[in-house]
Amino acid sequence: MKAKKLYLPAALALALGMLWVLPSPYARMLKGLVRDGMAPYHALTGSIEARARQFIERSRQRRVLADQWAEQQAELKELQRKVLEFKGLRDENAALRRQLNYVSRSPADLVGCRVIARGDMTGWWRTLRLNRGAADGIQPPMAVVSERGLVGRIEATSRHTADVLLISDASSRVSVRVMPSGTPGILEGASRQLGRRELPEVLLPIATFDVDFLSLQDDIHEGHRVLTSGLGGIFPAGILVGKVTGVRTDPSGLYRRAEIMPAADFRRLDTLYVVRYMHEGTLP
């Protein structure tokens, strides 16, 4: 066993010795044969080395590209956040400008309020709660309006809050006039007209209102404006309620009934105004 282990070193030593003692021409020839024999292996190892370097370089480039992509995505998200923030500020600024303009051109003494709650314990959106109350001079049954038109009236107050009964409530009645004819009528709450089980306001489409007891002789057409008449002492005269979308004769044949689209958007009531005092003119 030991002899076999010594065989290979002895052979290598013999070969080196022969190269050493061989004349130069034979030694060069033998070295050339060895180089030619080893050339394919050198080419293979060189190719493997080159491919390994290419693989390492491509991996490095992929990591660099991945890092750059991550940075760009982060920058894009930040830009999108800033754009949304800018749009929010722009919309908020536009809303504030509209509110200031509305108050400044209004012929009424208005108290601006924010809606802080919707609905009563049943969850129906027929009432609202505002963030101002008796301490701000608000008391029942003052009218409540949006920038677009009539919303309801104050039903109850505490020192710093006020509850609003919407004109969409079944118990609501508003004395109105259809312009330009001035025909008087009574606007009823929209929920009375559904003829079906009530749904939460958020699930209802934009509800129309009925104005009853209109004269058969007066000229009333689609597009005519409906304003509060001031009769009854609850709602001041001249507040825009909506526009006529259709007219029909009541089944009794004694009067006509007009369907109106409310001016206020009851699905988006955020900032409202309590009318403490109404001068000459119309709202809005």
Secondary structure, 3 states (H helix, E strand, C coil): CHHHHHHHHHHHHHHHHHHHHCCHHHHHHHHHHHHHHHHHHHHHHHHHHHHHHHHHHHHHHHHHHHHHHHHHHHHHHHHHHHHHHHHHHHHHHHHHHHHHHHHHHCCEEEEEEEEEEECCCCCCCCEEEECCCHHHCCCCCCEEECCCCEEEEEEEECCCCEEEEECCCCCCEEEEEEECCCEEEEEECHHHHCCCCCCCHHHCCCCCEEEEEECCCCCCCCCCEEEECCCCCCCCCCEEEEEEEEEEECCCCCCEEEEEEECCCCCCCCEEEEEEEECCCCEC
